[in-house]
Amino acid sequence: MRLKTQLVVAVLSGIAATAAGAATPQETIKLHQRALAATCANCHGTEGRTTDGSAIPSLAGMPRDYMVTQMKAFREGTRPATVMHQITKGLTNQQIESVSTYFSSLKR
């Protein structure tokens, strides 16, 4: 069993190394941004698009600077929210800027 596990780990590591080697630095950044943005999907919808009439705002196409300002306000507790205070407390400034850049690059 141990040999089988080692083989699986080796194969997966090889696949990951091949995929990572094929990605450009810009593609790697975009993939990281997309992965971080995926954590917002539970409330804000896939790719930051909520359904029509939702009380939760869509994030796709939101201006970057506005989003950075609002997320920092949530984190500091200066903007009212239900759960965003807790969520943003776990984000660094770099992560806030990264996810804001990602959503601002999407079409509404």
C-alpha atoms as an extended CHARMM CRD file, in Angstrom:
* protein
*
       108  EXT
         1         1  MET       CA              0.0000000000        0.0000000000        0.0000000000  PROA      1               0.0000000000
         2         2  ARG       CA              2.8100000000        2.3840000000        0.8680000000  PROA      2               0.0000000000
         3         3  LEU       CA              4.4290000000        1.9140000000       -2.5470000000  PROA      3               0.0000000000
         4         4  LYS       CA              1.0970000000        2.6460000000       -4.2500000000  PROA      4               0.0000000000
         5         5  THR       CA              0.7470000000        5.8950000000       -2.2630000000  PROA      5               0.0000000000
         6         6  GLN       CA              4.2990000000        6.9170000000       -3.1330000000  PROA      6               0.0000000000
         7         7  LEU       CA              3.6230000000        6.2160000000       -6.8000000000  PROA      7               0.0000000000
         8         8  VAL       CA              0.4530000000        8.3280000000       -6.7740000000  PROA      8               0.0000000000
         9         9  VAL       CA              2.2970000000       11.1930000000       -5.0670000000  PROA      9               0.0000000000
        10        10  ALA       CA              5.1450000000       10.9620000000       -7.5940000000  PROA      10              0.0000000000
        11        11  VAL       CA              2.7670000000       10.9810000000      -10.5760000000  PROA      11              0.0000000000
        12        12  LEU       CA              0.7690000000       13.9130000000       -9.2200000000  PROA      12              0.0000000000
        13        13  SER       CA              3.9620000000       15.8250000000       -8.4290000000  PROA      13              0.0000000000
        14        14  GLY       CA              5.1670000000       15.2690000000      -11.9850000000  PROA      14              0.0000000000
        15        15  ILE       CA              1.9000000000       16.4830000000      -13.4410000000  PROA      15              0.0000000000
        16        16  ALA       CA              1.9520000000       19.5710000000      -11.2160000000  PROA      16              0.0000000000
        17        17  ALA       CA              5.5650000000       20.3230000000      -12.1250000000  PROA      17              0.0000000000
        18        18  THR       CA              4.8100000000       19.9920000000      -15.8300000000  PROA      18              0.0000000000
        19        19  ALA       CA              1.7640000000       22.2340000000      -15.5630000000  PROA      19              0.0000000000
        20        20  ALA       CA              3.6120000000       24.7960000000      -13.4710000000  PROA      20              0.0000000000
        21        21  GLY       CA              6.5050000000       24.8580000000      -15.9090000000  PROA      21              0.0000000000
        22        22  ALA       CA              4.1630000000       25.5230000000      -18.8110000000  PROA      22              0.0000000000
        23        23  ALA       CA              2.4970000000       28.5310000000      -17.2070000000  PROA      23              0.0000000000
        24        24  THR       CA              3.9240000000       31.9970000000      -17.6910000000  PROA      24              0.0000000000
        25        25  PRO       CA              4.3170000000       34.2330000000      -14.6230000000  PROA      25              0.0000000000
        26        26  GLN       CA              1.2840000000       36.2660000000      -15.7620000000  PROA      26              0.0000000000
        27        27  GLU       CA             -0.8130000000       33.0940000000      -16.1270000000  PROA      27              0.0000000000
        28        28  THR       CA              0.2860000000       31.9400000000      -12.6850000000  PROA      28              0.0000000000
        29        29  ILE       CA             -0.7940000000       35.2630000000      -11.1510000000  PROA      29              0.0000000000
        30        30  LYS       CA             -4.1520000000       35.0770000000      -12.9310000000  PROA      30              0.0000000000
        31        31  LEU       CA             -4.7170000000       31.4980000000      -11.7150000000  PROA      31              0.0000000000
        32        32  HSD       CA             -3.8950000000       32.5190000000       -8.1530000000  PROA      32              0.0000000000
        33        33  GLN       CA             -6.2720000000       35.4800000000       -8.3780000000  PROA      33              0.0000000000
        34        34  ARG       CA             -9.0210000000       33.2500000000       -9.7560000000  PROA      34              0.0000000000
        35        35  ALA       CA             -8.5250000000       30.6950000000       -6.9780000000  PROA      35              0.0000000000
        36        36  LEU       CA             -8.7520000000       33.4130000000       -4.3320000000  PROA      36              0.0000000000
        37        37  ALA       CA            -11.8040000000       34.9220000000       -6.0420000000  PROA      37              0.0000000000
        38        38  ALA       CA            -13.5040000000       31.5080000000       -6.0130000000  PROA      38              0.0000000000
        39        39  THR       CA            -13.8330000000       31.8340000000       -2.2430000000  PROA      39              0.0000000000
        40        40  CYS       CA            -16.3230000000       34.6540000000       -2.8690000000  PROA      40              0.0000000000
        41        41  ALA       CA            -18.6190000000       32.4780000000       -5.0040000000  PROA      41              0.0000000000
        42        42  ASN       CA            -20.7440000000       31.1460000000       -2.1330000000  PROA      42              0.0000000000
        43        43  CYS       CA            -22.3250000000       34.5620000000       -1.6640000000  PROA      43              0.0000000000
        44        44  HSD       CA            -21.3930000000       36.6000000000       -4.7600000000  PROA      44              0.0000000000
        45        45  GLY       CA            -21.9080000000       33.8840000000       -7.3870000000  PROA      45              0.0000000000
        46        46  THR       CA            -19.5860000000       32.1930000000       -9.8420000000  PROA      46              0.0000000000
        47        47  GLU       CA            -17.0960000000       34.6750000000      -11.2560000000  PROA      47              0.0000000000
        48        48  GLY       CA            -18.6580000000       37.3220000000       -8.9970000000  PROA      48              0.0000000000
        49        49  ARG       CA            -22.0190000000       37.3460000000      -10.7740000000  PROA      49              0.0000000000
        50        50  THR       CA            -25.0820000000       37.1550000000       -8.5380000000  PROA      50              0.0000000000
        51        51  THR       CA            -28.5550000000       36.4140000000       -9.8200000000  PROA      51              0.0000000000
        52        52  ASP       CA            -30.8400000000       39.2540000000      -10.8730000000  PROA      52              0.0000000000
        53        53  GLY       CA            -32.5740000000       40.8750000000       -7.9270000000  PROA      53              0.0000000000
        54        54  SER       CA            -30.0720000000       39.5800000000       -5.3630000000  PROA      54              0.0000000000
        55        55  ALA       CA            -29.4410000000       41.7460000000       -2.2940000000  PROA      55              0.0000000000
        56        56  ILE       CA            -25.7810000000       40.7230000000       -2.5390000000  PROA      56              0.0000000000
        57        57  PRO       CA            -23.8470000000       42.7980000000       -5.0760000000  PROA      57              0.0000000000
        58        58  SER       CA            -22.1460000000       41.3250000000       -8.1100000000  PROA      58              0.0000000000
        59        59  LEU       CA            -18.3830000000       41.7830000000       -8.0040000000  PROA      59              0.0000000000
        60        60  ALA       CA            -17.6510000000       41.2410000000      -11.6980000000  PROA      60              0.0000000000
        61        61  GLY       CA            -16.6820000000       44.5200000000      -13.3220000000  PROA      61              0.0000000000
        62        62  MET       CA            -16.6530000000       46.4610000000      -10.0520000000  PROA      62              0.0000000000
        63        63  PRO       CA            -14.0310000000       49.2450000000      -10.1010000000  PROA      63              0.0000000000
        64        64  ARG       CA            -10.8080000000       48.0130000000       -8.4940000000  PROA      64              0.0000000000
        65        65  ASP       CA            -10.1440000000       51.0080000000       -6.2350000000  PROA      65              0.0000000000
        66        66  TYR       CA            -13.7330000000       51.0500000000       -4.9810000000  PROA      66              0.0000000000
        67        67  MET       CA            -13.5630000000       47.3490000000       -4.1360000000  PROA      67              0.0000000000
        68        68  VAL       CA            -10.2190000000       47.7360000000       -2.3070000000  PROA      68              0.0000000000
        69        69  THR       CA            -11.6360000000       50.6210000000       -0.2710000000  PROA      69              0.0000000000
        70        70  GLN       CA            -14.8050000000       48.7280000000        0.6380000000  PROA      70              0.0000000000
        71        71  MET       CA            -13.0170000000       45.5060000000        1.5940000000  PROA      71              0.0000000000
        72        72  LYS       CA            -10.6150000000       47.4110000000        3.8360000000  PROA      72              0.0000000000
        73        73  ALA       CA            -13.5810000000       49.2200000000        5.4090000000  PROA      73              0.0000000000
        74        74  PHE       CA            -15.2090000000       45.8530000000        6.1410000000  PROA      74              0.0000000000
        75        75  ARG       CA            -11.9680000000       44.6100000000        7.6820000000  PROA      75              0.0000000000
        76        76  GLU       CA            -11.6330000000       47.7180000000        9.8550000000  PROA      76              0.0000000000
        77        77  GLY       CA            -15.2950000000       47.5340000000       10.8740000000  PROA      77              0.0000000000
        78        78  THR       CA            -16.1440000000       50.9640000000        9.4530000000  PROA      78              0.0000000000
        79        79  ARG       CA            -18.6240000000       49.6070000000        6.8950000000  PROA      79              0.0000000000
        80        80  PRO       CA            -21.7000000000       47.7190000000        8.1160000000  PROA      80              0.0000000000
        81        81  ALA       CA            -21.9160000000       44.0760000000        7.0670000000  PROA      81              0.0000000000
        82        82  THR       CA            -23.1980000000       40.6800000000        8.0850000000  PROA      82              0.0000000000
        83        83  VAL       CA            -20.2270000000       38.3590000000        7.4660000000  PROA      83              0.0000000000
        84        84  MET       CA            -17.7470000000       40.4400000000        5.4900000000  PROA      84              0.0000000000
        85        85  HSD       CA            -16.0920000000       41.6900000000        8.6920000000  PROA      85              0.0000000000
        86        86  GLN       CA            -15.0050000000       38.1630000000        9.5560000000  PROA      86              0.0000000000
        87        87  ILE       CA            -14.0500000000       37.2110000000        5.9980000000  PROA      87              0.0000000000
        88        88  THR       CA            -11.8830000000       40.2560000000        5.3400000000  PROA      88              0.0000000000
        89        89  LYS       CA            -10.0460000000       39.9460000000        8.6610000000  PROA      89              0.0000000000
        90        90  GLY       CA             -8.3770000000       36.8750000000        7.1500000000  PROA      90              0.0000000000
        91        91  LEU       CA             -7.1380000000       38.7330000000        4.0560000000  PROA      91              0.0000000000
        92        92  THR       CA             -3.8750000000       40.6190000000        3.6460000000  PROA      92              0.0000000000
        93        93  ASN       CA             -3.7140000000       43.9320000000        1.7710000000  PROA      93              0.0000000000
        94        94  GLN       CA             -2.0660000000       42.0570000000       -1.1090000000  PROA      94              0.0000000000
        95        95  GLN       CA             -4.9150000000       39.5300000000       -1.2510000000  PROA      95              0.0000000000
        96        96  ILE       CA             -7.5240000000       42.3090000000       -1.1840000000  PROA      96              0.0000000000
        97        97  GLU       CA             -5.7460000000       44.0930000000       -4.0330000000  PROA      97              0.0000000000
        98        98  SER       CA             -5.3320000000       40.8580000000       -5.9840000000  PROA      98              0.0000000000
        99        99  VAL       CA             -8.9770000000       39.7910000000       -5.7770000000  PROA      99              0.0000000000
       100       100  SER       CA            -10.0920000000       43.3570000000       -6.5490000000  PROA      100             0.0000000000
       101       101  THR       CA             -7.8890000000       43.4160000000       -9.6420000000  PROA      101             0.0000000000
       102       102  TYR       CA             -9.3400000000       40.0830000000      -10.7480000000  PROA      102             0.0000000000
       103       103  PHE       CA            -12.9950000000       41.0690000000      -10.3860000000  PROA      103             0.0000000000
       104       104  SER       CA            -12.4330000000       44.4700000000      -12.0030000000  PROA      104             0.0000000000
       105       105  SER       CA            -11.0170000000       42.7090000000      -15.0750000000  PROA      105             0.0000000000
       106       106  LEU       CA            -14.2370000000       40.7590000000      -15.6480000000  PROA      106             0.0000000000
       107       107  LYS       CA            -17.1900000000       41.9650000000      -17.6820000000  PROA      107             0.0000000000
       108       108  ARG       CA            -20.3640000000       42.7270000000      -15.7360000000  PROA      108             0.0000000000
